[in-house]
């Protein structure tokens, strides 16, 4: 949820405060539309959304209560392989100790189909640490032919701290 603003957001000032006429911070400038026919259209995160995150960062050094898989990877768009391909699994992450492995492609989080890193993150945002979710993945079983098999694994989500 963002506020649309007409203040210019230039390279280097995204993340800066949005002030009202009394000098009070009412938002955090976060994005702009870059298009030749549009000028000065930006977006700001309302302070009511940003303040709890800022307070958490100051107090704990990270945002508490957020879950993650603890993986790096790539969005795959090739037909028949769409999803988020895992490249690394971090030690201590939600996937450590499972048989999920490098190059597996996440295609669903519970019943939600995911086709990108952003969609995985959005699907996980509905959960808390300790919740269980079922991941559906495609695993390439024959590199030569491209044959895949679908697997499902239930995992327990952990809080991310970085």
Number of C-alpha atoms within 10 A of each C-alpha: 8 16 15 14 16 12 15 15 21 11 8 7 12 18 14 14 18 21 13 10 6 6 9 10 14 18 23 22 25 18 20 21 12 11 8 6 5 8 13 14 16 21 24 25 21 17 17 10 13 14 15 12 15 15 13 14 13 11 11 11 12 16 19 16 15 17 24 21 21 21 17 14 17 14 19 17 12 8 7 10 20 17 26 27 26 21 14 13 19 12 11 12 18 22 22 16 10 10 8 19 15 15 17 23 29 29 25 22 21 17 12 15 16 23 20 20 19 12 19 21 15 14 17 19 13 10 17 17 16 13 12 14 17 14 20 22 25 23 21 17 13 10 8 7 8 11 11 16 11 14 14 16 14 14 17 16 22 22 18 18 14 7
